[in-house]
Amino acid sequence: MVRRTAAVLAVAGALTVGASSDALAEKSNPCAAKNPCAVKPANPCAAKNPCAAKNPCAVKPANPCAATNPCAAAQAAAVKDPVATSTARQYRSWKKVNDQPVLSATHGNRYVFTYINKAAEPSALNGRFPFPAGAILAKESFEGQAGKPGPKGPLFVIEKRKKGYDPDHADWHYAVVAPDGSVSMSGSGKEGSPTAFCAACHQQAKANDYVFGNGTTMKVKPTAMGAPAANPCAPKNPCAPGNPCAPKNPCAGTK
């Protein structure tokens, strides 16, 4: 009888310990039901607000919810683009074609300065189009602050590739380099490419071989510039001003 009673108490104790352990595990689990990363109406990572500024699911080393974070894609590992990376390191030694900052609606309402490499100079400065293969234009951007350039923003790069790279979009390659030097976006103007929206916008400047020159000394024809519906910085996009995405996202920092 004594042995039976001891056995019962042992089982009961085990159940109690087990229950306590489960409760503790649930409490400490950052993905538990009561955790801000859990799927529920108030979840700041929900579809209606996937990139909220105070998103507790933001990707960071200790965040176990990173894999399912809807903003994770924007914070993925840097894209490999040797030309864009090299451009980010040396563009300031190139010719700068505007002394005053230009407010660009199509680049996240940022203030921009444009630089061109040697290969791009003959076309850009003399209006000789098309640009030759190897021509690169780098658009340095700054977040607006009190109506003036503020914190550094992404570097937008367009590179003329060899004939046949993307014939439907004048063989231009597009890339976005984050302030930390990592390439966050790279591609052509082809459908399905992450930079297809870039080509859609630049196509409006087809008369200048897809290059805008508003506010610069480049010899380009006046071209109406507007943001296409696919622009990731468009009002209906989660990266629109007022709802910034991850630091490496080209829409980051917009207020």
C-alpha positions as CSV (number, residue, x, y, z in Angstrom):
1,M,0.0,0.0,0.0
2,V,2.9,2.3,0.9
3,R,4.6,1.5,-2.4
4,R,1.4,2.2,-4.4
5,T,0.8,5.5,-2.7
6,A,4.4,6.5,-3.4
7,A,4.0,5.6,-7.0
8,V,0.8,7.7,-7.3
9,L,2.5,10.6,-5.7
10,A,5.5,10.2,-8.0
11,V,3.3,10.3,-11.1
12,A,1.3,13.3,-9.8
13,G,4.6,15.1,-9.1
14,A,5.9,14.3,-12.6
15,L,2.7,15.6,-14.1
16,T,2.9,18.8,-12.1
17,V,6.6,19.3,-13.0
18,G,5.8,18.6,-16.6
19,A,2.9,21.1,-16.6
20,S,5.2,23.7,-15.0
21,S,7.9,23.0,-17.6
22,D,5.4,23.4,-20.4
23,A,4.1,26.6,-19.0
24,L,7.6,27.9,-18.5
25,A,8.5,26.9,-22.0
26,E,5.5,28.6,-23.4
27,K,6.2,31.7,-21.4
28,S,9.8,31.9,-22.6
29,N,9.0,31.0,-26.2
30,P,9.1,34.2,-28.3
31,C,6.8,32.5,-30.8
32,A,4.2,31.4,-28.2
33,A,0.5,32.4,-28.5
34,K,0.9,35.5,-26.2
35,N,4.1,36.6,-28.0
36,P,3.9,39.6,-30.3
37,C,5.3,37.4,-33.1
38,A,2.3,35.1,-32.8
39,V,-0.4,35.1,-35.5
40,K,-3.3,37.1,-34.2
41,P,-5.3,40.1,-35.1
42,A,-3.0,42.5,-33.3
43,N,0.1,41.0,-34.6
44,P,2.3,43.8,-35.9
45,C,3.7,41.4,-38.5
46,A,0.3,40.8,-39.9
47,A,-0.4,41.2,-43.7
48,K,-1.9,44.7,-43.2
49,N,1.3,46.0,-41.6
50,P,4.2,43.8,-42.5
51,C,6.9,46.4,-42.2
52,A,5.8,48.5,-39.1
53,A,8.6,50.6,-37.7
54,K,8.2,49.0,-34.2
55,N,7.9,45.4,-35.6
56,P,9.2,43.1,-32.9
57,C,9.8,40.4,-35.5
58,A,12.5,42.5,-37.2
59,V,15.4,40.3,-38.3
60,K,18.2,40.4,-35.8
61,P,20.6,37.7,-34.5
62,A,18.6,36.6,-31.5
63,N,15.2,36.7,-33.1
64,P,13.9,33.2,-33.6
65,C,10.9,34.5,-35.5
66,A,13.1,35.9,-38.3
67,A,12.4,33.0,-40.8
68,T,8.7,33.7,-40.9
69,N,8.9,37.5,-40.6
70,P,7.2,39.1,-43.6
71,C,9.9,41.7,-43.7
72,A,12.6,39.1,-43.8
73,A,12.8,39.0,-47.6
74,A,13.8,42.6,-47.6
75,Q,16.5,41.9,-45.1
76,A,17.9,38.9,-46.9
77,A,21.6,38.4,-47.5
78,A,23.2,41.0,-49.7
79,V,22.9,40.4,-53.5
80,K,26.2,39.8,-55.4
81,D,26.8,42.5,-58.0
82,P,30.6,43.2,-58.4
83,V,30.0,46.3,-60.6
84,A,27.5,47.9,-58.2
85,T,29.8,47.2,-55.2
86,S,32.8,48.7,-57.1
87,T,30.7,51.7,-58.1
88,A,29.7,52.4,-54.5
89,R,33.4,52.6,-53.6
90,Q,34.6,54.9,-56.3
91,Y,31.7,56.9,-57.7
92,R,32.7,60.1,-55.8
93,S,35.8,60.3,-58.0
94,W,33.6,60.5,-61.1
95,K,32.2,63.6,-62.7
96,K,29.3,65.1,-60.7
97,V,26.6,66.5,-63.0
98,N,24.5,68.5,-60.6
99,D,25.7,71.0,-57.9
100,Q,22.4,71.4,-56.3
101,P,20.4,68.5,-54.9
102,V,17.4,67.4,-56.9
103,L,14.3,66.1,-55.1
104,S,13.4,62.8,-56.9
105,A,9.8,61.4,-56.4
106,T,10.8,58.2,-58.2
107,H,13.6,57.5,-55.8
108,G,11.5,57.6,-52.6
109,N,11.2,61.4,-52.5
110,R,14.9,61.7,-51.7
111,Y,17.4,64.3,-52.6
112,V,19.8,63.1,-55.3
113,F,23.1,63.9,-56.9
114,T,24.2,62.1,-60.1
115,Y,27.7,61.0,-61.0
116,I,28.9,59.5,-64.3
117,N,32.0,57.4,-65.1
118,K,34.3,58.2,-68.1
119,A,32.5,55.8,-70.4
120,A,29.3,57.7,-69.9
121,E,30.6,61.2,-70.3
122,P,30.5,61.5,-74.2
123,S,26.8,60.5,-74.3
124,A,25.7,62.3,-71.1
125,L,27.6,65.6,-71.7
126,N,27.1,65.8,-75.5
127,G,23.8,64.1,-76.0
128,R,25.3,61.3,-78.1
129,F,23.0,58.4,-77.6
130,P,22.9,55.5,-77.1
131,F,25.3,55.2,-74.2
132,P,28.2,52.7,-74.8
133,A,28.6,49.4,-73.0
134,G,30.4,50.1,-69.7
135,A,28.7,53.4,-69.1
136,I,27.6,53.8,-65.5
137,L,25.5,56.5,-63.8
138,A,25.3,56.5,-60.0
139,K,22.6,58.4,-58.2
140,E,23.6,59.3,-54.6
141,S,20.5,59.8,-52.4
142,F,19.8,61.5,-49.1
143,E,16.7,61.3,-46.9
144,G,14.8,64.6,-46.7
145,Q,15.3,66.5,-43.4
146,A,13.6,69.9,-42.9
147,G,13.5,70.4,-46.7
148,K,17.1,69.6,-47.2
149,P,19.3,66.5,-47.7
150,G,19.7,64.6,-44.4
151,P,20.9,61.1,-43.6
152,K,22.5,59.1,-46.4
153,G,20.1,56.9,-48.4
154,P,20.6,54.2,-51.0
155,L,22.9,54.5,-54.1
156,F,21.0,53.9,-57.3
157,V,23.1,52.5,-60.1
158,I,22.4,52.0,-63.8
159,E,25.0,50.2,-65.9
160,K,24.9,49.8,-69.7
161,R,25.6,46.1,-70.5
162,K,26.7,44.5,-73.8
163,K,24.2,44.3,-76.6
164,G,21.8,41.5,-76.1
165,Y,21.7,41.7,-72.2
166,D,18.2,43.0,-72.2
167,P,17.4,44.3,-75.7
168,D,13.8,45.2,-74.9
169,H,15.1,47.7,-72.3
170,A,18.2,49.1,-74.1
171,D,20.5,46.6,-72.3
172,W,20.6,48.6,-69.0
173,H,21.3,46.8,-65.7
174,Y,19.9,48.3,-62.4
175,A,21.2,48.0,-58.9
176,V,20.5,49.5,-55.5
177,V,23.3,49.7,-52.9
178,A,22.4,50.3,-49.2
179,P,24.2,52.9,-47.1
180,D,26.3,50.1,-45.5
181,G,27.7,49.1,-48.9
182,S,25.6,45.9,-49.4
183,V,23.7,45.4,-52.7
184,S,20.0,45.1,-51.8
185,M,18.7,44.8,-55.4
186,S,20.1,43.9,-58.8
187,G,18.7,42.9,-62.1
188,S,17.5,43.8,-65.6
189,G,14.2,45.3,-66.8
190,K,12.8,41.9,-67.8
191,E,9.5,40.7,-66.3
192,G,10.1,38.9,-63.0
193,S,13.3,40.7,-62.3
194,P,13.4,42.6,-59.0
195,T,14.4,45.7,-60.8
196,A,11.8,45.5,-63.6
197,F,10.0,48.6,-62.1
198,C,13.2,50.6,-62.6
199,A,13.1,49.9,-66.4
200,A,9.4,50.7,-66.5
201,C,10.1,54.1,-65.1
202,H,13.2,54.8,-67.1
203,Q,11.4,53.8,-70.3
204,Q,9.7,57.2,-70.1
205,A,13.2,58.6,-71.0
206,K,13.6,56.4,-74.0
207,A,14.5,59.5,-76.1
208,N,17.6,59.8,-73.9
209,D,18.5,56.1,-74.0
210,Y,16.5,55.6,-70.8
211,V,18.4,58.2,-68.8
212,F,16.8,61.1,-67.0
213,G,18.8,64.3,-66.4
214,N,16.5,66.6,-64.5
215,G,18.5,69.3,-62.7
216,T,21.8,68.1,-64.1
217,T,24.2,69.4,-66.8
218,M,23.7,66.4,-69.0
219,K,22.3,67.1,-72.4
220,V,19.0,65.3,-72.4
221,K,15.6,66.2,-73.7
222,P,13.0,67.2,-71.2
223,T,11.0,64.2,-70.2
224,A,8.0,63.9,-68.0
225,M,8.9,61.7,-65.1
226,G,6.4,59.7,-63.1
227,A,6.4,56.7,-60.8
228,P,5.0,53.5,-62.4
229,A,2.4,51.4,-60.6
230,A,5.0,48.7,-59.9
231,N,7.3,51.2,-58.0
232,P,8.0,49.6,-54.6
233,C,7.9,53.0,-53.0
234,A,4.4,53.7,-54.3
235,P,1.7,54.7,-51.8
236,K,-0.1,51.4,-51.6
237,N,3.2,49.5,-51.0
238,P,4.2,48.5,-47.4
239,C,7.5,50.3,-48.0
240,A,5.7,53.6,-48.7
241,P,6.6,56.8,-46.7
242,G,5.5,56.5,-43.1
243,N,5.9,52.7,-43.0
244,P,9.6,51.9,-43.4
245,C,10.9,48.5,-44.1
246,A,14.3,46.9,-43.2
247,P,17.5,48.9,-43.2
248,K,18.7,47.1,-46.4
249,N,15.5,47.8,-48.2
250,P,15.6,50.5,-50.9
251,C,12.6,52.0,-49.4
252,A,14.1,52.2,-45.9
253,G,14.2,55.5,-44.0
254,T,11.3,57.2,-45.7
255,K,9.3,59.2,-43.2
